[in-house]
Amino acid sequence: MFFKNGNFRLCLSSLLIAFGITGLAAGCATTDEQVNRTSLVHRYTDNQNGIDGLDNVRRLLFDDIRRVLYAVSADDDALAVYRVAEDLSLTMLDMMSGNEAHGALVGASDMTFSGVNQDIQVVSFYSGAVAQFRLQDNASLHLSSYLTDRIDIQRVFKQSKPISAQQDTLALLGPYAIVGSHNGISYVASNVSQALVKVTSTQGKLSVKQILRASQVNALAGAVSVALSPDENLVAVAGMQANQVTIFKAGALQSLVLQHTLPDEQHTELTEPVFVTFVPETGGLMVATQSGVYHYQQNPAGRFILLEQLSVADPQPLPGVTRIVFSPDGHCLLALSESSDQVNVFARQSNGRWQFSELINVAGAKSPTSAAFFSPTQVAISFAKSDALHIYGNVCTHQRGER
């Protein structure tokens, strides 16, 4: 295990908070209409009851049939995989870390599925790497390919002189987010390289096909989140330092082409956007910033127009959200905040807007980082500072109606 303590770990776990997303007591959901409908079904803690790999989990994902759960741990430097039973209990299948992964999982920060075979691709903040894995028939993980410049971590994070683009040939320094497609193409938001990287997988081998840097597209400065539209024709990137979100046209056989940038001159500034995701079915766009969550809809001309700002109680905004996760049916979303330890639930109304439903009781767990749905009403949530994973039932059991 590498860099378990010290400033390196603080850098990753505090990346979003360090830019000013603090002091959020005023943003807590405290309306009289709250009803905690959810129930805690299982609670797992790192290194207890045969479960490992939960030390500062950054991302959870389920396979297509929702019987296998994957987790990436920034402090275990690991990819872990668990079997899910009918009662939603977990059994550890395998974990890969350290030398097994050729050092490509140091500070593992995000993962995605890519290609028809559902290969698992992981980006790791300190390794400066993208690694591809496959779960084999014997329930063990196999590392099939990885990409890295292998630039010394001390040079990247402690040396005052920045790494030049000539040295940073892959633009994979400090990769913080990745999203994959069904055709084997993935997109990486590299925070330190300040770049968007298009990666392809051919016969199990990864390669970089296109790099766009902030020197070419200013809005990519501080790239920290990346999302792919449901039809896989658009890629959105949150540039935290640029205070902008960029939308690109994408395709398997074409280079990324800049479509437009948010905010435009007509709408609210996007102060430090930290997360971006497309809305299932509708193709809308959600942007989480330091000050709130903004919902955009695409107009006939293809531009994204601000529809609403999510709130827990008008006019109370929703600050400090660091991840948004939709239920499988697209009718519910969870808004997670690492700094306020909150998980807020919203319901989609028939008019396409989102209404606050409830605040999940997380039983004292700290820093929710990711969520993965078993079903429209069952979800697993990771808590980074608690080194824990909770499984909840009766989530999103609200009545759907007009706002």
C-alpha positions as CSV (number, residue, x, y, z in Angstrom):
1,M,0.0,0.0,0.0
2,F,1.4,3.4,-1.1
3,F,1.2,6.8,0.6
4,K,-1.2,5.6,3.2
5,N,-0.7,8.8,5.3
6,G,0.3,12.4,4.8
7,N,-0.4,15.2,2.4
8,F,-1.0,12.9,-0.6
9,R,-4.0,11.2,0.9
10,L,-5.3,14.5,2.2
11,C,-5.1,15.9,-1.3
12,L,-7.4,13.3,-2.8
13,S,-9.9,13.0,-0.1
14,S,-10.2,16.7,0.3
15,L,-10.0,17.7,-3.4
16,L,-13.6,19.0,-3.6
17,I,-13.8,20.4,-0.1
18,A,-10.5,22.3,-0.5
19,F,-12.0,24.6,-3.1
20,G,-14.4,26.1,-0.6
21,I,-17.3,23.7,-0.2
22,T,-17.5,24.0,3.5
23,G,-19.7,25.5,6.2
24,L,-22.9,24.0,4.8
25,A,-25.1,23.9,8.0
26,A,-27.3,26.5,6.4
27,G,-28.0,24.1,3.5
28,C,-29.2,21.2,5.6
29,A,-32.7,19.9,4.7
30,T,-34.9,20.7,7.7
31,T,-38.4,21.0,6.4
32,D,-41.4,19.8,8.4
33,E,-42.4,17.5,5.5
34,Q,-39.4,15.1,5.9
35,V,-40.3,11.5,6.4
36,N,-37.5,9.0,6.7
37,R,-39.1,6.2,4.7
38,T,-35.8,4.4,4.1
39,S,-34.6,1.4,6.2
40,L,-31.0,0.4,6.8
41,V,-30.8,-3.3,5.7
42,H,-27.0,-4.0,6.1
43,R,-24.0,-2.1,7.3
44,Y,-20.4,-3.1,6.3
45,T,-17.2,-1.7,7.7
46,D,-13.7,-2.1,6.3
47,N,-11.8,-5.2,7.6
48,Q,-14.8,-6.6,9.4
49,N,-16.8,-9.8,8.8
50,G,-14.6,-10.8,5.9
51,I,-15.1,-7.6,4.0
52,D,-12.1,-5.6,2.7
53,G,-11.6,-2.7,0.3
54,L,-13.9,-0.1,1.9
55,D,-11.2,2.3,3.1
56,N,-12.2,5.6,1.5
57,V,-14.4,4.2,-1.3
58,R,-14.8,6.6,-4.2
59,R,-17.1,4.7,-6.5
60,L,-19.6,1.8,-6.5
61,L,-20.9,0.0,-9.5
62,F,-23.2,-3.0,-10.1
63,D,-23.0,-5.3,-13.1
64,D,-25.9,-5.6,-15.5
65,I,-27.8,-8.2,-13.5
66,R,-27.0,-6.4,-10.2
67,R,-25.6,-9.5,-8.6
68,V,-22.0,-8.3,-8.4
69,L,-20.9,-5.1,-6.7
70,Y,-17.6,-3.3,-7.5
71,A,-15.8,-0.7,-5.3
72,V,-12.7,1.4,-5.8
73,S,-10.8,2.4,-2.7
74,A,-8.5,5.4,-2.7
75,D,-6.8,4.4,0.6
76,D,-6.6,0.7,0.0
77,D,-5.4,1.4,-3.5
78,A,-7.7,-1.3,-4.6
79,L,-10.5,-2.6,-6.8
80,A,-12.8,-5.0,-4.8
81,V,-15.6,-7.1,-6.0
82,Y,-18.5,-8.7,-3.9
83,R,-21.3,-11.2,-4.6
84,V,-24.8,-9.9,-3.7
85,A,-27.2,-12.4,-2.2
86,E,-31.0,-12.3,-2.5
87,D,-31.2,-10.6,1.0
88,L,-28.7,-8.0,-0.3
89,S,-25.9,-9.2,1.9
90,L,-22.4,-9.2,0.5
91,T,-19.7,-11.8,0.2
92,M,-16.2,-10.9,-0.8
93,L,-15.0,-12.4,-4.1
94,D,-11.7,-10.8,-4.8
95,M,-9.6,-7.6,-4.4
96,M,-6.7,-6.4,-6.5
97,S,-4.2,-3.8,-5.2
98,G,-0.5,-2.9,-5.0
99,N,2.0,-4.9,-7.0
100,E,-0.8,-7.2,-8.4
101,A,-2.1,-4.1,-10.2
102,H,1.5,-3.0,-11.2
103,G,1.0,0.2,-9.1
104,A,-1.8,1.4,-11.3
105,L,-4.4,1.7,-8.5
106,V,-2.6,4.2,-6.1
107,G,-5.4,6.6,-5.1
108,A,-8.1,4.9,-7.1
109,S,-10.7,7.6,-7.7
110,D,-13.3,6.4,-10.2
111,M,-14.4,3.5,-12.4
112,T,-16.7,2.7,-15.3
113,F,-17.8,-0.2,-17.5
114,S,-16.7,-0.1,-21.1
115,G,-17.5,-2.2,-24.1
116,V,-19.9,-5.1,-24.7
117,N,-17.9,-7.3,-22.3
118,Q,-18.4,-4.8,-19.5
119,D,-14.7,-4.5,-18.8
120,I,-14.0,-2.5,-15.6
121,Q,-11.8,0.6,-16.2
122,V,-10.3,2.4,-13.2
123,V,-8.6,5.8,-13.0
124,S,-6.2,6.4,-10.1
125,F,-5.2,9.9,-9.0
126,Y,-1.7,9.2,-7.8
127,S,-0.7,6.5,-10.2
128,G,-1.7,8.8,-13.1
129,A,-3.2,5.7,-14.7
130,V,-6.1,4.1,-16.5
131,A,-6.3,0.4,-15.9
132,Q,-8.7,-2.2,-17.4
133,F,-9.9,-5.3,-15.5
134,R,-12.2,-8.2,-16.1
135,L,-14.0,-10.5,-13.7
136,Q,-13.1,-14.0,-14.8
137,D,-15.3,-17.1,-14.5
138,N,-13.5,-18.2,-11.4
139,A,-14.6,-14.9,-9.7
140,S,-11.1,-13.5,-9.7
141,L,-10.0,-10.1,-11.2
142,H,-7.6,-10.0,-14.1
143,L,-5.7,-6.9,-15.1
144,S,-5.7,-6.9,-18.9
145,S,-4.1,-3.5,-19.7
146,Y,-3.1,-0.1,-18.3
147,L,-1.8,3.3,-19.4
148,T,0.5,5.6,-17.5
149,D,3.4,7.9,-18.1
150,R,5.0,6.7,-14.8
151,I,6.0,10.2,-13.9
152,D,7.3,10.2,-10.3
153,I,4.6,11.1,-7.8
154,Q,7.0,13.4,-5.9
155,R,7.5,15.5,-9.1
156,V,3.8,15.8,-9.8
157,F,2.6,16.7,-6.3
158,K,5.6,18.2,-4.4
159,Q,7.8,19.9,-7.1
160,S,6.8,23.5,-7.6
161,K,7.7,23.5,-11.3
162,P,4.7,22.1,-13.2
163,I,5.1,19.1,-15.5
164,S,5.3,20.2,-19.1
165,A,2.9,18.9,-21.8
166,Q,5.9,17.4,-23.5
167,Q,6.6,15.2,-20.5
168,D,2.9,14.6,-19.8
169,T,2.4,12.8,-23.0
170,L,-0.8,10.9,-22.0
171,A,-2.4,13.8,-20.1
172,L,-3.3,11.3,-17.3
173,L,-1.8,13.2,-14.3
174,G,-4.4,13.3,-11.5
175,P,-7.2,11.6,-13.3
176,Y,-10.3,12.1,-11.2
177,A,-13.2,10.8,-13.2
178,I,-14.0,8.4,-16.1
179,V,-17.1,7.4,-18.1
180,G,-17.3,4.5,-20.6
181,S,-19.5,3.6,-23.5
182,H,-20.9,0.4,-25.1
183,N,-18.5,0.7,-28.0
184,G,-15.3,0.5,-25.9
185,I,-14.5,4.2,-25.8
186,S,-14.0,6.0,-22.5
187,Y,-13.4,9.6,-21.5
188,V,-11.2,10.7,-18.6
189,A,-11.2,14.0,-16.8
190,S,-7.6,14.6,-15.7
191,N,-7.4,17.2,-12.9
192,V,-3.7,17.8,-12.7
193,S,-3.1,17.6,-16.5
194,Q,-6.2,19.8,-16.9
195,A,-7.4,17.7,-19.9
196,L,-10.1,15.5,-21.4
197,V,-8.7,12.3,-22.7
198,K,-10.4,9.9,-25.1
199,V,-9.3,6.3,-24.5
200,T,-10.2,3.2,-26.6
201,S,-10.0,-0.5,-25.8
202,T,-9.3,-2.8,-28.7
203,Q,-8.9,-6.6,-28.0
204,G,-8.3,-5.8,-24.4
205,K,-5.6,-3.2,-25.0
206,L,-6.0,0.4,-24.0
207,S,-4.7,3.3,-26.1
208,V,-5.1,7.1,-26.1
209,K,-6.9,8.4,-29.2
210,Q,-7.4,12.1,-28.4
211,I,-6.3,14.7,-25.9
212,L,-7.9,18.1,-25.3
213,R,-6.1,20.3,-22.9
214,A,-7.1,23.6,-21.1
215,S,-4.6,25.3,-23.3
216,Q,-6.9,24.4,-26.2
217,V,-10.2,24.7,-24.4
218,N,-10.0,27.0,-21.4
219,A,-13.1,25.5,-19.8
220,L,-11.2,22.3,-19.1
221,A,-9.1,24.0,-16.4
222,G,-9.4,21.8,-13.2
223,A,-11.4,19.1,-15.0
224,V,-13.0,17.0,-12.2
225,S,-16.0,15.3,-13.6
226,V,-17.1,13.8,-17.0
227,A,-20.4,12.4,-18.2
228,L,-21.8,10.7,-21.4
229,S,-25.3,11.3,-22.7
230,P,-27.7,8.4,-22.9
231,D,-27.3,8.2,-26.7
232,E,-23.5,8.4,-26.3
233,N,-23.3,11.4,-28.7
234,L,-22.4,14.1,-26.1
235,V,-19.7,14.4,-23.5
236,A,-19.9,17.0,-20.7
237,V,-16.9,18.0,-18.5
238,A,-16.9,20.1,-15.3
239,G,-13.9,22.5,-15.2
240,M,-13.7,23.4,-11.5
241,Q,-11.1,26.1,-11.9
242,A,-12.6,27.5,-15.0
243,N,-16.1,27.7,-13.4
244,Q,-17.5,26.2,-16.6
245,V,-19.0,23.1,-18.0
246,T,-18.1,22.1,-21.6
247,I,-20.3,20.0,-23.9
248,F,-18.6,18.1,-26.8
249,K,-20.0,16.2,-29.7
250,A,-18.7,12.6,-29.5
251,G,-18.7,9.5,-31.6
252,A,-16.8,6.2,-32.1
253,L,-15.4,7.3,-35.4
254,Q,-15.0,11.0,-34.9
255,S,-12.9,13.3,-32.8
256,L,-14.4,15.3,-29.9
257,V,-15.8,18.6,-31.2
258,L,-16.7,21.5,-28.9
259,Q,-20.5,22.2,-29.0
260,H,-20.9,24.9,-26.4
261,T,-20.0,25.9,-22.9
262,L,-22.1,26.7,-19.8
263,P,-23.0,29.1,-18.3
264,D,-24.0,31.3,-21.3
265,E,-24.4,35.0,-21.0
266,Q,-28.1,34.6,-20.0
267,H,-27.8,32.4,-16.9
268,T,-26.3,32.1,-13.4
269,E,-22.6,31.7,-13.0
270,L,-21.4,28.1,-12.3
271,T,-19.1,28.6,-9.3
272,E,-16.7,25.7,-9.0
273,P,-18.7,22.9,-10.7
274,V,-17.7,19.6,-9.2
275,F,-20.0,17.1,-10.8
276,V,-21.9,16.7,-14.0
277,T,-24.3,14.0,-15.2
278,F,-26.9,13.5,-17.9
279,V,-30.5,12.8,-16.9
280,P,-31.8,9.4,-18.0
281,E,-34.6,9.3,-20.6
282,T,-34.9,13.1,-20.9
283,G,-31.3,13.8,-21.9
284,G,-31.2,16.8,-19.6
285,L,-28.0,17.8,-17.8
286,M,-27.4,18.2,-14.0
287,V,-24.5,20.3,-12.8
288,A,-23.5,20.3,-9.1
289,T,-21.6,23.4,-8.0
290,Q,-20.4,24.9,-4.7
291,S,-23.6,26.9,-4.4
292,G,-26.3,24.5,-5.8
293,V,-27.5,22.0,-8.3
294,Y,-28.7,23.2,-11.7
295,H,-30.9,21.3,-14.1
296,Y,-30.6,22.1,-17.8
297,Q,-32.8,20.9,-20.7
298,Q,-31.7,20.8,-24.3
299,N,-33.6,23.0,-26.8
300,P,-34.4,22.1,-30.4
301,A,-31.1,23.8,-31.5
302,G,-29.2,21.5,-29.2
303,R,-28.2,24.0,-26.6
304,F,-28.7,23.4,-22.9
305,I,-31.0,25.9,-21.3
306,L,-31.4,26.3,-17.5
307,L,-34.7,24.8,-16.3
308,E,-34.5,24.9,-12.5
309,Q,-32.2,25.0,-9.5
310,L,-32.9,22.1,-7.1
311,S,-34.0,23.0,-3.6
312,V,-35.0,21.2,-0.4
313,A,-37.5,23.9,0.4
314,D,-38.1,27.0,-1.7
315,P,-36.0,29.1,-1.8
316,Q,-33.5,27.0,0.1
317,P,-30.8,25.7,-2.4
318,L,-28.8,22.5,-2.3
319,P,-25.1,23.4,-1.8
320,G,-22.2,21.1,-1.4
321,V,-23.4,18.2,-3.6
322,T,-20.5,16.1,-4.9
323,R,-22.3,13.3,-6.7
324,I,-25.8,12.7,-8.2
325,V,-27.1,9.2,-8.8
326,F,-30.3,8.2,-10.6
327,S,-32.5,5.2,-9.9
328,P,-32.7,2.5,-12.6
329,D,-36.1,3.8,-13.7
330,G,-35.0,7.4,-13.8
331,H,-37.7,8.6,-11.5
332,C,-35.6,9.3,-8.5
333,L,-32.2,10.8,-7.7
334,L,-29.9,10.9,-4.8
335,A,-27.8,14.0,-4.1
336,L,-24.7,13.1,-2.0
337,S,-22.7,15.7,-0.1
338,E,-19.3,14.7,1.3
339,S,-18.9,17.9,3.4
340,S,-22.4,17.9,5.0
341,D,-22.7,14.1,5.3
342,Q,-26.1,14.3,3.7
343,V,-28.0,12.1,1.2
344,N,-31.1,14.0,-0.2
345,V,-33.7,12.2,-2.3
346,F,-35.6,13.9,-5.1
347,A,-38.5,12.7,-7.2
348,R,-39.1,13.5,-10.8
349,Q,-42.4,15.1,-11.5
350,S,-44.6,14.7,-14.6
351,N,-43.4,18.1,-15.8
352,G,-39.8,16.9,-15.8
353,R,-38.8,19.0,-12.8
354,W,-37.4,17.5,-9.6
355,Q,-39.0,17.8,-6.1
356,F,-37.3,17.1,-2.7
357,S,-38.7,13.9,-1.2
358,E,-36.7,13.1,1.9
359,L,-33.3,13.2,3.7
360,I,-31.9,9.7,4.3
361,N,-30.9,9.0,7.9
362,V,-27.3,7.8,7.5
363,A,-26.9,6.9,11.2
364,G,-23.8,9.0,11.7
365,A,-21.9,7.9,8.7
366,K,-19.5,10.4,7.3
367,S,-18.8,11.7,3.7
368,P,-21.1,9.8,1.3
369,T,-19.2,9.4,-2.0
370,S,-21.1,7.0,-4.2
371,A,-24.4,5.1,-4.6
372,A,-25.4,2.1,-6.7
373,F,-29.0,0.9,-7.0
374,F,-29.9,-2.8,-6.8
375,S,-33.4,-1.9,-7.8
376,P,-35.6,1.3,-8.0
377,T,-36.0,1.1,-4.2
378,Q,-32.8,-0.6,-2.9
379,V,-29.4,1.1,-2.9
380,A,-25.8,0.7,-1.6
381,I,-24.1,3.9,-0.4
382,S,-20.4,4.3,0.4
383,F,-19.1,6.6,3.2
384,A,-15.4,7.6,2.8
385,K,-14.6,8.9,6.2
386,S,-16.4,6.0,7.9
387,D,-14.8,3.4,5.7
388,A,-18.3,1.9,5.4
389,L,-20.9,0.8,3.0
390,H,-24.7,0.9,3.9
391,I,-27.4,-0.9,2.0
392,Y,-30.9,0.7,2.2
393,G,-34.4,-0.5,1.3
394,N,-37.6,1.5,0.7
395,V,-35.7,4.3,-1.0
396,C,-37.6,6.4,-3.6
397,T,-41.0,5.1,-2.5
398,H,-42.6,8.5,-2.9
399,Q,-45.7,9.4,-4.7
400,R,-45.1,11.0,-8.1
401,G,-47.1,14.1,-8.8
402,E,-47.0,17.7,-9.9
403,R,-44.8,20.2,-8.2
